[in-house]
Amino acid sequence: MEGGTAASDKRLLVLGAGPAQLGLLEAAHERGLHVIAVDRDPLAPGFRFADRRAIVSVEDEPAIDRLAAAERVDGIVAPGIDFPVAIAARVASRLGLPHPLDPVTAQTSTSKLRQRERFAEAGVPHARHVVCSSLSEASAAAEELGYPCVVKAPDLQGQKGLALVPESDALAEAFDVARGLARSSIVFVEELVAGLEVTVNGFSVGGRFHPVAVTDRVVAEAPAFGVALAHVWPSELSEETVEEVVRVTEAAAAAVGVQDGPTYTQVLVGAEGPRVGELAARLGGGHDAELCEAAVGVHLNRMAIAAALGERVYDGAFVPDELAGGACVRFLVPEPGVLESVEGLDAAERSSGVVWVRSYRQPGHQFGELRRGADRAGAVLAVGDSRKEAVARAQRAAAKIRFVTAEAEALV
């Protein structure tokens, strides 16, 4: 990676300062960049790595446009969450800034509907779905695809508007929730692909796709359908199946039009082989880049920063150097209630094989039942000589951490 200006003179605008952006913000801080972070939450944990905090929604495009111009930034990056990816690309285009994605590709990558259209045109295998605008259409689609099925808002992420529908009696409620949250007036009814869910962390340079790591995505049961409880490397899939997964992912990136920059792709591996669930033209929001660094020594956070600043990323940066036999990000799930304190963080971080422990929330934060990724309280990253050892180490560390909560009513 290279650039023409001294690192300390460069200014990077990061859209988001929440848990999903922690790794990139820390990498930018360590590089010595002047970091301006945007988040509507004044207590966002990533602000500690920023030189300037902007308490602005990452979806407020006019405000971000003005901020980028006023701060004379050298680059804009939106790691970890989908919707701001398109905003970053449009703002960069208007200001004449470098960016790995053009606005059209960025917009396609943030729309599940446009993605599926591109996948169909390119012959990329993906989960069958029906676009519905009414409950009657959704009912017909569910009968066609079969129960259980999945209902989702096609323009949201983080499990918003997502539900597993086990039978017809539950369809109406799931449809109403998805349509009420969706930015558009349509809802997806999608087949449930039984099998293993994996994530492919990749990076493209000049149209060449580089797979970095394929991880198993361990997810929660309904009603927290789709919420990751852990990411584990290496995958339990056979080497041959992993190669098929990578081929499908590469085809998906090409279909969406991604030529440069990171991609985070969820792939469903069922009886009919790998099928793409969805692709995001960004870093994963579950500390995936940090897992890749710990496992194979590939620095995706640094690469994403370089791409945002218009610096060259060399093919040699993707040569793996396996630093561990296994790696695991395990998420921490608190009891519902108002957070009073967090105990055991230091002891957990001193545990064998633990790379780091992160707690996302400050005292006073109110946790609800686990429904979405935002309901998680923190994470542990651990490595080991094997996948099994890494998982065990992450579990032992997590067991040492206690989120002390009180019922909200008790504080009134």
VEXGUZA-906665 format. One record per residue (C-alpha): residue number from 1; residue in three letters; x, y, z. Coordinates in steps of 0.5 Angstrom, whole numbers, padded with zeros to 4 digits. Each point is the difference from the previous one (the first is absolute). Example, Ala and Ser with C-alpha at 12.3 -4.5 7.8 and 13.67 -1.06 7.14 Angstrom:
<recs>
   i  aa    xx    yy    zz
   1 ala  0025 -0009  0016
   2 ser  0002  0007 -0002
</recs>
This chain:
<recs>
   i  aa    xx    yy    zz
   1 met  0000  0000  0000
   2 glu  0003  0007 -0002
   3 gly -0003  0007  0000
   4 gly  0003  0007 -0002
   5 thr -0001  0004  0007
   6 ala  0003 -0002  0007
   7 ala -0005 -0004  0004
   8 ser -0001  0005  0005
   9 asp -0002  0006 -0005
  10 lys -0006 -0005 -0003
  11 arg -0007  0001  0003
  12 leu -0005 -0006  0000
  13 leu -0007  0001  0001
  14 val -0003 -0006  0003
  15 leu -0008 -0001  0000
  16 gly -0001 -0004  0006
  17 ala  0003  0000  0007
  18 gly -0004 -0006  0003
  19 pro  0003 -0007  0001
  20 ala  0000 -0002 -0008
  21 gln  0005  0005 -0001
  22 leu  0005 -0001  0006
  23 gly  0005 -0004 -0004
  24 leu  0001  0005 -0005
  25 leu  0000  0006  0004
  26 glu  0005 -0003  0004
  27 ala  0004 -0001 -0006
  28 ala -0001  0007 -0002
  29 his  0002  0003  0006
  30 glu  0007 -0005  0001
  31 arg  0002  0002 -0007
  32 gly  0000  0008  0002
  33 leu -0006  0002 -0004
  34 his -0004  0006  0002
  35 val -0007 -0004  0001
  36 ile -0007  0004  0000
  37 ala -0005 -0005  0002
  38 val -0007  0001 -0001
  39 asp -0006 -0004  0004
  40 arg -0006  0003  0003
  41 asp  0001 -0004  0007
  42 pro  0005  0005  0004
  43 leu  0002 -0006  0004
  44 ala  0002 -0004 -0006
  45 pro  0006 -0005  0002
  46 gly  0004  0002 -0006
  47 phe  0000  0008  0002
  48 arg  0006 -0002  0004
  49 phe  0005 -0001 -0006
  50 ala -0003  0007 -0004
  51 asp  0003  0006  0000
  52 arg -0006  0004 -0001
  53 arg -0007 -0003  0002
  54 ala -0006  0002 -0005
  55 ile -0007 -0002  0004
  56 val -0003 -0001 -0007
  57 ser -0004 -0006 -0003
  58 val  0003 -0004 -0005
  59 glu -0006  0001 -0004
  60 asp  0000  0007  0000
  61 glu  0003  0001 -0007
  62 pro  0000  0008 -0001
  63 ala  0003  0001  0007
  64 ile  0006 -0005 -0002
  65 asp  0001  0003 -0006
  66 arg  0001  0007  0003
  67 leu  0004 -0003  0006
  68 ala  0005 -0004 -0005
  69 ala  0001  0007 -0004
  70 ala  0001  0004  0006
  71 glu  0005 -0005  0003
  72 arg  0003  0000 -0007
  73 val  0001 -0008  0001
  74 asp  0004 -0004 -0004
  75 gly -0004 -0006  0000
  76 ile -0007 -0003  0002
  77 val -0001 -0007  0003
  78 ala -0007 -0004  0002
  79 pro  0002 -0006  0004
  80 gly -0004 -0005  0003
  81 ile -0007  0003 -0002
  82 asp -0003  0000 -0007
  83 phe -0005  0006 -0001
  84 pro  0006  0005  0001
  85 val  0004 -0004 -0005
  86 ala -0004  0004 -0006
  87 ile  0001  0006  0004
  88 ala  0007  0000  0000
  89 ala  0001 -0002 -0007
  90 arg -0005  0006 -0002
  91 val  0004  0005  0004
  92 ala  0006 -0002 -0002
  93 ser -0002  0001 -0008
  94 arg -0003  0007  0001
  95 leu  0007  0002  0004
  96 gly  0004 -0003 -0005
  97 leu  0003 -0005  0005
  98 pro  0003 -0007 -0001
  99 his -0005 -0005  0002
 100 pro  0001 -0008 -0002
 101 leu -0008  0000 -0002
 102 asp -0003  0004 -0005
 103 pro -0007  0003  0002
 104 val -0004 -0005 -0004
 105 thr  0004 -0006  0002
 106 ala -0001  0002  0008
 107 gln -0007  0001 -0001
 108 thr -0001 -0007 -0003
 109 ser  0004 -0003  0006
 110 thr -0005  0003  0005
 111 ser -0006 -0002 -0004
 112 lys -0002 -0007  0001
 113 leu -0005  0000 -0005
 114 arg  0005  0003 -0005
 115 gln  0005 -0005  0002
 116 arg -0005 -0006 -0002
 117 glu -0001  0003 -0006
 118 arg  0007  0000 -0002
 119 phe  0001 -0007  0003
 120 ala -0005 -0002 -0005
 121 glu  0002  0003 -0006
 122 ala  0007 -0003  0002
 123 gly -0002 -0007  0002
 124 val  0003  0001  0007
 125 pro -0004 -0005  0004
 126 his -0004  0003  0006
 127 ala -0006 -0001  0004
 128 arg -0006 -0001 -0003
 129 his -0005  0006  0001
 130 val -0006  0004 -0002
 131 val -0001  0008  0001
 132 cys -0007  0001  0003
 133 ser -0004  0007  0001
 134 ser -0006 -0003  0004
 135 leu -0001 -0006  0005
 136 ser -0004 -0004 -0006
 137 glu  0006  0000 -0004
 138 ala  0004 -0002  0006
 139 ser -0004 -0005  0002
 140 ala  0000 -0003 -0007
 141 ala  0007  0000  0000
 142 ala  0001 -0003  0006
 143 glu -0004 -0006 -0002
 144 glu  0004  0000 -0007
 145 leu  0007  0000  0004
 146 gly -0003 -0004  0006
 147 tyr  0000  0001  0007
 148 pro  0004  0001  0004
 149 cys  0002  0006 -0004
 150 val  0004  0007  0001
 151 val -0003  0007  0000
 152 lys  0004  0006 -0001
 153 ala  0000  0007 -0001
 154 pro  0005  0000 -0007
 155 asp  0003  0007  0002
 156 leu  0002 -0001  0008
 157 gln  0006 -0004  0003
 158 gly  0001 -0002  0007
 159 gln -0006 -0005  0001
 160 lys -0005  0006 -0001
 161 gly -0006 -0002 -0003
 162 leu  0002 -0007  0000
 163 ala -0004 -0006  0002
 164 leu  0000 -0008  0000
 165 val -0007 -0002 -0002
 166 pro -0001 -0007  0002
 167 glu -0008  0000 -0002
 168 ser -0005  0004 -0003
 169 asp -0003  0003  0006
 170 ala  0006  0004  0001
 171 leu  0001  0003 -0007
 172 ala -0005  0006  0001
 173 glu  0004  0002  0006
 174 ala  0007 -0001 -0003
 175 phe -0002  0004 -0006
 176 asp -0003  0006  0003
 177 val  0006  0001  0004
 178 ala  0005 -0001 -0006
 179 arg -0005  0005 -0004
 180 gly  0000  0005  0006
 181 leu  0008  0000  0000
 182 ala  0001  0000 -0007
 183 arg  0003  0006 -0003
 184 ser -0004 -0002 -0006
 185 ser -0007 -0003 -0001
 186 ile  0002 -0007 -0002
 187 val  0002 -0006  0004
 188 phe  0004 -0007 -0001
 189 val -0003 -0007  0001
 190 glu  0006 -0004 -0001
 191 glu  0001 -0008  0001
 192 leu  0003 -0002  0006
 193 val  0007 -0004 -0002
 194 ala  0001 -0005  0005
 195 gly  0008 -0001  0001
 196 leu  0006  0003  0002
 197 glu  0001  0008  0000
 198 val  0007  0003 -0002
 199 thr  0003  0006 -0001
 200 val  0005  0002 -0005
 201 asn  0004  0006  0001
 202 gly  0004  0002 -0006
 203 phe  0003  0006 -0003
 204 ser  0000  0002 -0008
 205 val  0006  0004 -0003
 206 gly -0001  0002 -0008
 207 gly -0006 -0005  0000
 208 arg  0004 -0006  0003
 209 phe -0003 -0003  0005
 210 his  0004 -0002  0006
 211 pro -0003 -0005  0005
 212 val  0003  0001  0007
 213 ala -0004 -0004  0005
 214 val -0006 -0005  0000
 215 thr -0003  0000  0007
 216 asp -0006 -0004  0003
 217 arg -0006  0005  0002
 218 val -0003 -0003  0007
 219 val -0007  0003  0000
 220 ala -0005  0000  0006
 221 glu -0007 -0003  0000
 222 ala -0006  0004 -0002
 223 pro -0003  0005  0002
 224 ala  0007  0002  0000
 225 phe  0000 -0003 -0007
 226 gly  0007  0002 -0004
 227 val  0004  0003  0006
 228 ala  0007 -0002  0000
 229 leu  0002 -0003  0006
 230 ala  0007 -0002 -0002
 231 his  0005  0000 -0007
 232 val  0004 -0006  0000
 233 trp  0006 -0001 -0004
 234 pro  0002 -0005 -0004
 235 ser -0007 -0002 -0002
 236 glu -0002 -0007  0001
 237 leu -0002 -0001 -0007
 238 ser  0005 -0004 -0005
 239 glu  0005  0003 -0004
 240 glu -0004 -0002 -0006
 241 thr -0006  0004  0002
 242 val  0004  0006  0003
 243 glu  0003  0000 -0007
 244 glu -0007  0000 -0003
 245 val -0002  0006  0005
 246 val  0005  0004 -0002
 247 arg -0001 -0001 -0007
 248 val -0008  0002  0001
 249 thr  0002  0006  0004
 250 glu  0005  0002 -0005
 251 ala -0005  0000 -0006
 252 ala -0005  0004  0005
 253 ala  0005  0006  0001
 254 ala  0001  0000 -0008
 255 ala -0008  0000 -0001
 256 val -0001  0006  0005
 257 gly  0006  0003 -0003
 258 val  0005  0001  0005
 259 gln  0007  0001 -0003
 260 asp  0004  0003  0006
 261 gly -0001 -0001  0008
 262 pro -0002 -0004  0005
 263 thr -0006 -0005  0000
 264 tyr -0004 -0004  0005
 265 thr -0004 -0005 -0003
 266 gln -0005 -0005  0004
 267 val -0001 -0007 -0004
 268 leu -0005 -0005  0002
 269 val  0003 -0007 -0001
 270 gly -0006 -0005 -0001
 271 ala -0002 -0007 -0004
 272 glu  0001  0004 -0006
 273 gly  0006  0003  0001
 274 pro  0003  0007  0002
 275 arg -0005  0006 -0001
 276 val  0001  0007  0001
 277 gly -0004  0003  0005
 278 glu  0002  0007  0000
 279 leu  0007  0004 -0002
 280 ala  0002  0006  0003
 281 ala  0005  0005 -0003
 282 arg  0004  0001  0007
 283 leu  0003 -0003  0006
 284 gly -0004 -0005  0004
 285 gly -0003  0004  0006
 286 gly  0001 -0006  0005
 287 his  0008  0001  0001
 288 asp  0001 -0004 -0007
 289 ala  0006  0004 -0002
 290 glu  0003 -0001  0007
 291 leu -0001 -0007  0000
 292 cys  0004 -0001 -0007
 293 glu  0006  0004  0003
 294 ala  0000 -0005  0006
 295 ala -0001 -0006 -0004
 296 val  0004  0001 -0007
 297 gly  0004  0007  0001
 298 val -0004  0003 -0005
 299 his -0002  0008  0002
 300 leu -0007  0001 -0003
 301 asn -0001  0006  0004
 302 arg  0007  0003 -0003
 303 met -0002 -0001 -0007
 304 ala -0007  0003  0001
 305 ile  0003  0006  0002
 306 ala  0005  0000 -0005
 307 ala -0005 -0001 -0006
 308 ala -0004  0006  0003
 309 leu  0006  0004  0000
 310 gly  0001 -0002 -0007
 311 glu  0007 -0003  0001
 312 arg  0002 -0007 -0003
 313 val -0001 -0006  0003
 314 tyr  0005 -0006 -0003
 315 asp -0002 -0007 -0001
 316 gly  0006 -0002  0005
 317 ala -0005  0003  0006
 318 phe -0004 -0006 -0001
 319 val  0005 -0005  0001
 320 pro -0002 -0004  0006
 321 asp  0004 -0002  0006
 322 glu -0004 -0004  0004
 323 leu  0001  0002  0007
 324 ala -0004 -0004  0004
 325 gly -0004 -0007 -0002
 326 gly -0006  0003  0002
 327 ala -0004  0006  0002
 328 cys -0006  0002  0003
 329 val -0004  0007  0001
 330 arg -0005 -0002  0006
 331 phe -0006  0005  0001
 332 leu -0002  0002  0007
 333 val -0007  0000  0001
 334 pro -0003  0003  0007
 335 glu -0006  0000  0004
 336 pro -0005  0005 -0002
 337 gly  0000  0006  0005
 338 val  0003  0006  0001
 339 leu  0008 -0001  0000
 340 glu  0003  0002  0007
 341 ser  0007 -0003 -0001
 342 val  0004 -0005 -0004
 343 glu  0005 -0005  0004
 344 gly  0005 -0004 -0002
 345 leu  0003  0003 -0006
 346 asp  0007  0000  0002
 347 ala  0000 -0007  0002
 348 ala -0003 -0002 -0006
 349 glu  0005  0004 -0004
 350 arg  0006 -0004  0004
 351 ser -0003 -0006 -0002
 352 ser  0004 -0005 -0004
 353 gly -0001  0001 -0008
 354 val -0004  0007  0001
 355 val  0002  0005 -0005
 356 trp -0005  0005  0003
 357 val -0006  0001  0003
 358 arg -0005  0006 -0001
 359 ser -0006  0003  0003
 360 tyr -0005  0004 -0004
 361 arg -0004  0004  0005
 362 gln  0001  0004  0006
 363 pro -0004  0000  0007
 364 gly -0007  0003 -0001
 365 his -0001 -0004 -0007
 366 gln -0007 -0004  0000
 367 phe  0001 -0007 -0003
 368 gly -0006 -0004 -0003
 369 glu -0001 -0007 -0002
 370 leu  0004 -0002 -0005
 371 arg -0003  0001 -0007
 372 arg  0005  0004 -0004
 373 gly  0008  0001  0000
 374 ala -0001  0006  0003
 375 asp -0002 -0003  0007
 376 arg  0007 -0004  0001
 377 ala  0004  0003  0005
 378 gly  0007 -0001 -0002
 379 ala  0005 -0005 -0003
 380 val  0006 -0005  0001
 381 leu  0005 -0001 -0005
 382 ala  0004 -0007  0001
 383 val  0005 -0004 -0004
 384 gly  0003 -0007  0001
 385 asp  0003 -0006 -0003
 386 ser -0006 -0002 -0002
 387 arg -0007  0002 -0002
 388 lys -0003 -0004  0006
 389 glu  0006  0003  0005
 390 ala -0002  0007 -0003
 391 val -0007 -0001  0002
 392 ala  0001 -0003  0007
 393 arg  0004  0006  0001
 394 ala -0005  0005 -0002
 395 gln -0005 -0003  0004
 396 arg  0004  0000  0007
 397 ala  0002  0007 -0001
 398 ala -0008  0002 -0001
 399 ala -0002 -0004  0006
 400 lys  0005  0005  0004
 401 ile -0004  0006 -0002
 402 arg -0006  0002  0003
 403 phe -0005  0006 -0002
 404 val -0003  0002  0007
 405 thr -0007  0002 -0002
 406 ala -0006  0003  0004
 407 glu -0008  0000 -0002
 408 ala -0002  0007 -0003
 409 glu -0006  0000  0004
 410 ala  0005 -0001  0007
 411 leu  0003  0006 -0002
 412 val -0006  0005 -0001
</recs>
